Structures are given as C-alpha cells and as structure tokens.
Amino acid sequence: MHPVVRLPSGANTQELRKALWHYRIGHRITEEPDGPLLWIADPRQHEQLKALVVRWERGEPLVLDQPVEHPHTKGNTLATLRRVPVTAMVIVISLMIFTLIGLFGDSLMTALTIVPVGVSGNQLVYGSLADALGSGQVWRLLSPAFLHFGWMHLIFNLMWLWYFGRQIEALQGSRTMLLLILVAGIGANLAQYVTGTVLFGGMSGVVYALLGHVWLMSRRVPYSGFFVPQMLVVFMLGWMVFTMTDLAGSVGFGNVANEAHLGGLLVGLVTGWYYSSRRLRKK
C-alpha cells in the first residue's frame, strides 16, 4: 500500500469508496492523527485515483456511464512479475524442485538436505555439516528451504512468500529481498539444525522472517507503504505457538520445524528494526 492523499476530517467517503471499487482501484482509508489517509495498492492507478478524489471534492458524479477498461490480464501479470523478479524466481525454483523430487525421488531430496543422508543396514546415516561445508557443499545451508513435503505445505508457504515478498521487493528493491531470503533461509535452517533435527524443509522460516520484517516496517514507519493486517499477525504467531505444543501433534500437525519458524521470525524482526531505524534517521 502507498499513501496518496489526506482526506477532510469527518467527510463521508462512502461514494468515493464505491467509485474506487467500481473502477477496481485497490485502496484503504486509515484514521491518522492529522485526518483520514487514503492509500492505494497499485501505484500505476495513482492518477486515476487522484482524478476521482478531485471530482468527489467538487461534488461531481464519480461513476460515469461508460464501460470500465481493465488492463490485459496477461500483460498485467507479466508486468507484476518483472517488478518482483527475486520473489518470482524463488517461487519458480520451489515449484521446480517439488516437481523434480516427484520425478526422481529421494536421490534429489538427499542432495538438498542440510547434511548428506544415506542408508546403512536399514538405518538412516547422517553426515556432519562441517564435513559437508568442508567439501564445498555450501548450498546445503540454504537448500532445505526449497524442500516441501506435500502440496499443502508448498502452496501455504508460497502464498505467504508472494504476499510479503512482493511488498518488500517493490518498496525496498530486489537486492534487499535477495539478502533477506539468504539470511532468513540460512538462519532458519541453522536454528533447526542445532536442535538435532536433520530431515526438515520448507520456506516457512523465510515466511516468518518476511512477516516480522513487514510488520516492524509498517509499525515503526507507518507511511512506508508496508501493510499487514493485525489479525494476520495474530493468526501466524498463534499458529507458530500452537505447533510448538503437544496438542498439535495429537491432531496430526507433528514434525513441524518450530525452531526454523522462530529463527526466521527473529531474523525478520532484526532486519525490520534495522531498516526502519535507517528510514527514521533520514527524516
């Protein structure tokens, strides 16, 4: 979300809201100390929104009797993907790896676990991270984030990766997004590994890092354009706490990478605090 214009205090915005939704202009109005603030979801509709606000202030008709023109869906999608290449790339890689594991099975999966995994005498045998890194297998620090163990696991993680990732990449750039993916992915994986777990995977540690980052940016720098519904924060934190309890295992949600979730969240809170502090110092 991007702030556009401050509206008169006490004004009835019902007709303006109807017109904005009629023309499919994603928006929200927040109550600020200086008066209501109108935000826009897509900056490309900025001029169209401002024109509607001007007509609304003059008391002119907002919905004209003419067909609403919508951008071509395919072109609009491609333009969105071009603005967030890192987020799109991570999603594509995750989908490709999930598909390839379905085709080639455990041989590919064990190449991406945090340490080498083998079978000896019908027993799983694990290598050490130090030996793996010493032999040049540095990708293992990050690669477990791209392992998913079912469609629901994959879809849930990639949905939130898209929601939070495109905000960060659009507002802070692809370099920052790439750095967050690397730091959060490695940090979450190491947090899970040091607890003694070897067979784990998923992008959820990164997702919790992005959640923490976006939430702190939106709270500490309200006009930065970042936005996350408070109920979503409560839900995701509640879910993280729930999966840490014995109750989660009893209803079929066992083997959750809880330490990766917590490690990722801590990384996101640190980066969110750092970048929001930099933004505040520039004011």
FIBA-222453 format. One record per residue: residue number from 1; x, y, z of N, C-alpha, C in turn. Coordinates in pm, whole numbers. Atoms other than C-alpha are relative to their C-alpha. Layout:
BEGIN
  tilo    n_xx    n_yy    n_zz   ca_xx   ca_yy   ca_zz    c_xx    c_yy    c_zz
   NUM       X       Y       Z       X       Y       Z       X       Y       Z
...
END
This chain:
BEGIN
  tilo    n_xx    n_yy    n_zz   ca_xx   ca_yy   ca_zz    c_xx    c_yy    c_zz
     1      83    -119       0       0       0       0      88     126       0
     2     -74    -125      11     115     354     -83     -90     117      37
     3      82    -116     -37     -14     676      79     -15      96    -117
     4      26     -87     115    -175     914    -171     -42     140      44
     5      54    -132     -31    -380    1196     -19     -73      -5     134
     6      72      -9    -126    -520    1312     314    -139      59     -28
     7     137     -40      24    -899    1349     318     -50      91     114
     8      53     -88    -104   -1105    1608     510     -54     -80     118
     9      49      68    -119   -1181    1505     869    -153       6       4
    10     145       7     -13   -1540    1391     921     -75     -13    -130
    11      67       9     129   -1613    1363     550     -60    -140     -21
    12      64     127      33   -1850    1091     427      65     -54    -128
    13     -77      53     114   -1631     876     198     -69    -117     -69
    14      69     116      54   -1897     619     108      -5       2    -153
    15       8      -8     147   -1948     743    -251     138     -13     -64
    16    -136      11      53   -1575     776    -305      45    -145       1
    17     -39     141      -9   -1517     420    -188     -71     -83    -107
    18      75      75     102   -1794     289    -416      61      22    -138
    19     -58     -31     132   -1637     466    -714     135     -68     -17
    20    -132      62       8   -1290     337    -634     -14    -150     -27
    21      19     142      24   -1416     -21    -616     -63     -25    -137
    22      60      14     133   -1625      34    -932     109      -5    -107
    23    -111      -4      98   -1305     119   -1120     114     -95      38
    24     -95     103     -42   -1124    -164    -941     135      60      40
    25    -120     -63     -55    -876      60    -764      13     -46     144
    26     -22      51    -134    -747    -128    -461      48     110      94
    27     -32    -111     -89    -729     105    -162     -42     -32     143
    28      53       0    -136    -786     159     208      13     140      56
    29      -2    -130     -67    -853     460     430      28     -24     148
    30     -36      16    -141    -683     481     769     -19     132      73
    31      16    -119     -84    -755     720    1053     135      35      63
    32    -128     -48     -52    -440     920    1134     -23     123      87
    33      16    -119     -86    -380    1199    1390     -33     127     -78
    34      24    -119      81    -386    1456    1107    -123     -11     -91
    35     118      18      83    -701    1316     946       8    -129     -80
    36       2     124      77    -805    1022     722     104       3    -113
    37    -101      11     105    -531     900     485     -43    -108     -98
    38      39      93     106    -614     734     152     125     -66     -58
    39    -113      78      51    -377     456      40     -43     -70    -128
    40      28      72     125    -352     283    -299      87    -125      -8
    41     -74     127       9    -249     -76    -370      94      -1    -121
    42     -79       3     124    -121     -28    -728      37     143     -38
    43     -41    -138      31      85     291    -786     -33      43    -143
    44      32     -36     139       4     274   -1159    -139      63     -13
    45     134     -60       2    -354     380   -1074      -5     132      76
    46      -9    -120     -81    -234     688    -885     -77     117     -62
    47      64    -114      67    -351     946   -1142    -151     -19      -9
    48     143      28       8    -688     776   -1186     -67      24     136
    49      55     -22    -133    -741     780    -809      -8     148      33
    50      -1    -142     -31    -640    1146    -775    -111      73     -75
    51     107     -63      78    -884    1241   -1052    -137     -25      64
    52     125      31     -68   -1167    1064    -868     -15      81     128
    53       5     -78    -123   -1078    1241    -544     -36     145     -30
    54      30    -138      37   -1087    1580    -718    -148      15     -35
    55     142      -7      35   -1432    1506    -865     -86     -16     124
    56      75      20    -125   -1552    1383    -525      -1     128      84
    57      -8    -125     -77   -1433    1704    -357     -87     109     -62
    58      84     -99      68   -1621    1909    -620    -147     -36       1
    59     139      45       0   -1938    1706    -575     -48     -46    -135
    60      36      44     135   -1930    1584    -935     -29    -150       0
    61      26     145      10   -2059    1239   -1046     132     -76     -12
    62    -126      77      -1   -1792     975    -984      -4    -118     -96
    63      12     116      89   -1925     678   -1184     -66      47    -128
    64      52     -47     128   -1967     778   -1546     -61    -116     -77
    65      68     104      78   -2190     591   -1789      85     -40    -119
    66     -86      51     106   -1910     430   -1987      63    -129      50
    67     -57     128     -43   -1755      82   -1986     133      21      70
    68    -127      -6     -72   -1473      29   -1742     105     -80     -75
    69    -108      67      71   -1148     -57   -1918      97     -60     101
    70     -93      68     -89    -929    -311   -1748     124     -38     -79
    71    -121      40      69    -567    -383   -1835      -5    -147     -36
    72      -5     139      44    -497    -705   -2021      62     -85     111
    73     -42      80    -116    -464    -975   -1757     141     -55     -18
    74    -130      61      22    -161   -1146   -1913     110     105       9
    75    -100    -106      -4      28    -821   -1965      18      55     140
    76      -7     -51    -137     -58    -704   -1615      78     -95      89
    77     -72      99     -80      70   -1029   -1465     149       4     -29
    78    -142      -5      36     398   -1011   -1657      67     124      54
    79     -56    -124     -54     448    -651   -1552      25     -13     150
    80     -17      21    -144     397    -751   -1187     121     -87      28
    81    -113      90     -20     647   -1036   -1216     133      69     -28
    82    -125     -73      32     906    -804   -1373      39      94     113
    83     -31     -91    -110     878    -571   -1072      54     -75     122
    84     -44      78    -117     948    -853    -825      71    -127     -47
    85     -66     117      59    1197   -1085   -1002      52    -100     103
    86     -55      92     -99    1354   -1230    -685    -111     -84      61
    87     114      74     -56    1019   -1324    -530     -52    -103    -100
    88      48      92     103     905   -1477    -859      99    -114     -22
    89    -102     102      21    1236   -1664    -901      -3    -105     111
    90       4      94    -112    1215   -1820    -552    -122     -91     -12
    91     121      81      17     859   -1937    -622      19    -102    -111
    92     -22      91     113     958   -2087    -958      97    -112      39
    93     -97     102     -42    1260   -2267    -809     -65    -100      94
    94      69      89     -94    1045   -2407    -527     -92     -97     -74
    95      90      85      79     790   -2538    -778      78    -103     -82
    96     -82      91      80    1061   -2688    -999      58    -113      86
    97     -58     102     -87    1231   -2867    -709    -106     -98      48
    98     110      87     -43     897   -3001    -583     -36     -99    -111
    99      33      87     114     822   -3138    -932     109    -103     -26
   100    -112      91      28    1169   -3287    -981      13    -107     106
   101      -4     102    -105    1158   -3462    -643    -108    -104     -24
   102     105      95      35     829   -3617    -753      43     -95    -111
   103     -46      84     112    1008   -3750   -1063     119     -87      39
   104    -125      72     -29    1346   -3852    -922       8     -55     143
   105       8      59    -133    1253   -3926    -561     107      46      97
   106     -86     -35    -112    1483   -3938    -261     141      39     -40
   107    -138     -31      40    1807   -3909    -457      21     151     -11
   108     -10    -145       9    1740   -3542    -526     -23      64     137
   109      29     -57    -131    1595   -3476    -182     122      -4      91
   110    -116      12     -88    1904   -3604      -1     115      89     -44
   111    -103     -94      47    2119   -3377    -217     -28     141      49
   112      38    -134     -43    1933   -3078     -73     -22      11     150
   113      11      -7    -146    1903   -3171     296     122      72      57
   114    -107     -83     -55    2122   -2973     533     131     -77      16
   115    -119      85      -1    2365   -3267     566     -29    -120     -89
   116      22     121      80    2417   -3574     344     -71    -108      82
   117      76     106     -64    2178   -3858     426      13    -127     -83
   118     -11     128      68    2230   -4226     341     -65    -110      80
   119      57     117     -67    2112   -4575     435     108    -104      16
   120     -97     106     -29    2332   -4837     602     -64     -98      97
   121      62     100     -85    2192   -5160     738    -141      34      40
   122     139     -41     -23    1833   -5036     705     -14     113     101
   123       1    -114     -90    1927   -4735     917      43     125     -75
   124     -42    -127      59    1948   -4372     815     131      44      64
   125    -131     -47     -46    2301   -4238     840      16     144     -45
   126     -13    -141      30    2367   -3865     859     146      42       3
   127    -133     -59      -3    2683   -3679     769       1     121      93
   128      -9    -119     -85    2805   -3370     951       3     125     -88
   129       3    -125      75    2753   -3012     843     141      51     -25
   130    -138     -47      17    3121   -2929     898      68     -72    -116
   131     -60      76     111    3230   -3209     663     -60      40    -134
   132      67     -39     124    2971   -3108     404      51     135     -50
   133     -51    -132      39    3085   -2746     406     147      -7     -39
   134    -142      14      32    3448   -2851     406      24     -58    -138
   135     -13      59     134    3389   -3048      85     -64      89    -108
   136      53     -95      98    3230   -2743     -82    -150      -2     -20
   137     145      10      17    2862   -2831     -36     -72     114      75
   138      52    -116     -74    2777   -2479      82    -149      24     -27
   139     141     -22      32    2436   -2487     -88     -92     -61     106
   140      83      67     -99    2313   -2712     194     -44      94     112
   141      42     -96    -101    2295   -2410     424    -137      60     -34
   142     125     -64      46    2004   -2273     215    -100     -98     -58
   143      87      86      81    1864   -2562      10    -117     -63      75
   144     120      56     -65    1634   -2713     281    -122      90     -10
   145     115     -91      12    1417   -2402     244     -82     -30    -125
   146      70      30     124    1325   -2526    -105     -62    -140      -1
   147      60     133     -10    1216   -2872      14    -140      11      60
   148     137       1     -52     841   -2921      59     -54    -142      -9
   149      40     140     -15     669   -3242     165    -148     -22     -25
   150     140      15      37     325   -3205      11     -52     128     -62
   151      55    -116      69     107   -2974    -196     -46     109      96
   152      48    -101     -94     -50   -2801     103     117      75      63
   153    -121     -62     -56     293   -2738     256      57     101     -99
   154     -55     -85     105     412   -2591     -74     -87     123     -23
   155      90    -110      34     105   -2379    -151      -7     101     114
   156      10     -89    -115      78   -2237     202     122      91       8
   157    -122     -80     -10     441   -2125     206      15      99    -115
   158     -20     -88     115     449   -1982    -146    -105     111      -5
   159     103    -104      -5     122   -1793     -96      46     116      88
   160     -45    -106     -90     267   -1603     201     132      61     -47
   161    -123     -56      58     604   -1566      30     -35     107    -103
   162      43     -98      99     425   -1386    -253     -60     123      66
   163      67    -111     -66     217   -1172     -18     101      96      64
   164     -97     -86     -69     509   -1045     192     116      39     -91
   165    -119     -24      81     790   -1076     -64     -18     111    -102
   166      17    -103     102     638    -855    -330      -8     139      63
   167      -3    -129     -69     584    -578     -72     144      46      20
   168    -139     -35     -29     949    -587      31      76      34    -126
   169     -75     -22     124    1084    -611    -322     -45     127     -71
   170      51    -120      66     857    -337    -458      41     127      72
   171     -26    -120     -79     931     -97    -172     147      18      37
   172    -141      -9     -43    1294    -181     -86      98     -54    -102
   173     -88      42     107    1432    -333    -403      34    -148       2
   174     -31     143      16    1540    -674    -532     123     -41      80
   175    -121      34     -75    1880    -659    -363     -34     -28     147
   176      40      21    -139    1722    -623     -18     -78    -130      14
   177      79     122      -6    1475    -903     -93      91    -123      -9
   178     -92     113      14    1755   -1136    -207      80     -20     129
   179     -75       9    -124    1957   -1056     105     -86     -61     111
   180      89      55    -101    1656   -1130     326     -24    -149     -19
   181      20     143      29    1595   -1464     153     121     -80      47
   182    -122      73     -36    1957   -1569     203      20      -5     151
   183     -25      -6    -144    1994   -1452     563    -108     -77      77
   184     110      68     -71    1649   -1576     672       3    -150     -25
   185      -3     143      31    1681   -1909     491     111     -72      75
   186    -113      62     -69    2024   -1987     631     -20       5     152
   187      22     -13    -143    1936   -1855     976    -104     -98      52
   188     106      92     -42    1615   -2060     998      49    -145      -6
   189     -51     137      14    1789   -2376     874      98     -35     112
   190     -97      25    -107    2074   -2343    1125     -70     -10     136
   191      75       6    -126    1826   -2276    1407     -65    -137      18
   192      60     133      -8    1652   -2603    1323     106    -108      17
   193    -106     101      -3    1975   -2798    1276      65     -13     137
   194     -71       6    -129    2131   -2705    1610     -85     -70     107
   195      83      74     -96    1834   -2869    1787      12    -150     -20
   196     -19     142      24    1942   -3203    1641     -85     -57    -111
   197      86      46     109    1695   -3222    1352      77       9    -132
   198     -70       3     128    1829   -3320    1011     -98      -1    -117
   199      96      10     110    1531   -3411     792    -111     102      20
   200     101    -106      -7    1336   -3087     762      10      81    -128
   201      -3     -84     118    1248   -2840     493    -121      92      -5
   202     112     -92      19    1017   -2566     373      43     145       9
   203     -28    -143       6    1007   -2193     314     -62      75     118
   204      74     -68    -107     814   -2124     635      89      85      88
   205     -90     -84     -77    1120   -1995     821      22     134     -66
   206     -14    -124      76    1168   -1739     545    -129      81       9
   207     129     -69      -7     796   -1656     552     -14      74     133
   208       9     -67    -130     812   -1579     925      98     116      10
   209     -93    -113       3    1116   -1362     865     -60     118     -76
   210      64    -106      77     929   -1165     599    -116      63      77
   211     108     -50     -85     630   -1136     833      55      98     103
   212     -58     -88    -101     848    -990    1109      53     129     -58
   213     -56    -118      67    1019    -753     866    -110      98     -40
   214     108     -86      47     698    -620     710     -76      60     118
   215      75     -50    -115     522    -590    1046      74     115      69
   216     -75    -107     -67     801    -384    1205       9     125     -88
   217      -5    -116      89     834    -162     897    -133      74       3
   218     131     -65       0     459     -95     898     -30      70     132
   219      26     -59    -131     453     -22    1272      91     121      27
   220     -95    -105     -36     766     192    1301       5     113    -104
   221       1    -101     106     737     373     965    -136     -10     -70
   222     136      20      51     359     398     904     -21      44    -144
   223      21     -51     136     393     591     577      96     -64    -101
   224     -96      66      88     646     349     423     -68     -78    -112
   225      70      79     100     378     166     223     -18    -145      39
   226      16     138     -46     414    -163     414    -134     -15      74
   227     127      24     -67      93    -319     538     -19    -149      25
   228      39     137     -32      -6    -639     716    -115       9      99
   229     112      -5     -93    -347    -690     880      39     -54     137
   230     -37      41    -135    -315    -717    1257     -48    -141      31
   231      52     134     -26    -533   -1028    1262      85    -107     -67
   232     -89      96      66    -295   -1197    1017     123     -24      87
   233    -115      14     -90      -4   -1128    1253     -38     -89     118
   234      46      79    -114    -205   -1271    1544     -17    -147     -40
   235      21     138      46    -301   -1579    1339     132     -73     -19
   236    -126      68      31      52   -1658    1221      83     -24     125
   237     -72      21    -125     207   -1606    1563     -70    -106      85
   238      76     102     -73     -72   -1810    1720      25    -139     -56
   239     -27     129      63     -12   -2086    1467     138     -52      38
   240    -135      39     -38     359   -2089    1547       3     -55     143
   241       4      45    -139     289   -2121    1919     -76    -133      11
   242      81     123      -3      20   -2388    1858      82    -121     -43
   243     -77     115      49     258   -2611    1659     113     -38      94
   244    -103      34     -99     503   -2600    1950     -57     -82     115
   245      64      70    -111     250   -2767    2181     -24    -147     -34
   246      32     141      19     171   -3136    2231    -134     -18     -71
   247     131       9      63    -183   -3065    2112      11      -7    -151
   248     -18       1     146     -57   -3001    1759      31    -140     -51
   249     -33     136      41      93   -3348    1739    -118     -94      12
   250     113      90     -21    -222   -3511    1872    -108      13    -106
   251     100     -19     105    -434   -3364    1591      62      -7    -140
   252     -59      28     131    -191   -3451    1313      93     106     -54
   253     -92    -103      47      39   -3149    1295     139     -16      63
   254    -132      24     -57     353   -3313    1429     110      28    -101
   255    -118     -16      85     706   -3280    1288       4     136     -71
   256      -7    -136      54     677   -2905    1232     134      61      40
   257    -132     -59     -27    1004   -2714    1204     -16     127      84
   258      30    -113     -87     927   -2495    1502     119      93      18
   259    -118     -83     -22    1283   -2376    1559      32      84    -124
   260     -20     -78     123    1307   -2270    1194     -97     118      -5
   261      97    -110      -4     988   -2064    1235      48     111      93
   262     -44     -98     -98    1121   -1896    1546     129      69     -45
   263    -125     -59      48    1469   -1845    1398     -26     100    -112
   264      33     -92     108    1321   -1689    1085     -66     126      50
   265      68    -116     -56    1094   -1461    1285     100      96      66
   266    -100     -85     -65    1389   -1334    1491      85      74    -103
   267     -75     -66     107    1585   -1264    1172     -81     116     -58
   268      84    -104      57    1291   -1067    1031     -18     119      92
   269      13    -111     -96    1250    -863    1348     128      83       4
   270    -128     -73       1    1620    -773    1341      12      85    -126
   271     -12     -77     124    1614    -670     974    -105     111      -7
   272     103    -103      -2    1285    -486    1019      39     117      87
   273     -45    -107     -89    1427    -291    1311     113      81     -64
   274    -114     -67      64    1746    -214    1118     -45      94    -111
   275      41     -82     114    1578     -89     801     -96     111      41
   276      89    -106     -45    1306     102     985      78     109      74
   277     -83     -99     -69    1570     272    1201      74      88    -101
   278     -66     -78     106    1758     377     888     -97      99     -62
   279     101     -88      59    1436     519     743     -33     116      94
   280      33    -104     -97    1361     711    1063     112     101      14
   281    -115     -91     -11    1713     859    1077       6      97    -117
   282      -5     -85     118    1668    1002     727    -103     112       5
   283     106    -102      -6    1363    1205     831      56     133      53
END
